[in-house]
Amino acid sequence: MKDNTMRLMSANVRCSTANDGENSWEFRKDFLVEILHRENPDIVGFQELCQDQFEFMNQSLPDYDSYGIFNRVNNVNPLNRIYYR
């Protein structure tokens, strides 16, 4: 029998521009990728991705495609994006 299970995850990433001290993006990004690789979801929904985080996730999740739209006027507004495979 074929397993038709789909694994879904979501993460509120919080923009890299936030002044979060020891909880800043630089200290969280590798942990997030570690969790994603361990859990191996089919679909991941991200909230509050800034442009640099979007580029990092694209490099870190090469087996995934994604969909979402940036504010092309200034690229500072956070993005909600779905990664899928």
KAGI-V665597 format. One record per backbone hydrogen bond with DSSP energy under -0.5 kcal/mol. CO is the residue of the C=O (numbers start at 0). NH is the residue of the N-H. If there is no record, write none. Layout:
co=CO nh=NH
co=CO nh=NH
This chain:
co=1 nh=3
co=5 nh=7
co=6 nh=41
co=6 nh=42
co=8 nh=44
co=10 nh=12
co=10 nh=46
co=14 nh=17
co=17 nh=19
co=19 nh=22
co=20 nh=23
co=23 nh=26
co=23 nh=27
co=24 nh=27
co=24 nh=28
co=27 nh=31
co=28 nh=32
co=29 nh=33
co=30 nh=34
co=31 nh=35
co=32 nh=36
co=33 nh=37
co=34 nh=38
co=35 nh=39
co=41 nh=84
co=42 nh=8
co=43 nh=45
co=43 nh=82
co=44 nh=10
co=45 nh=80
co=46 nh=12
co=46 nh=13
co=48 nh=78
co=49 nh=53
co=50 nh=54
co=51 nh=55
co=52 nh=56
co=53 nh=57
co=54 nh=58
co=55 nh=59
co=56 nh=60
co=60 nh=63
co=64 nh=83
co=66 nh=81
co=69 nh=71
co=70 nh=73
co=70 nh=74
co=74 nh=50
co=78 nh=48
co=78 nh=80
co=80 nh=45
co=81 nh=66
co=82 nh=43
co=83 nh=64
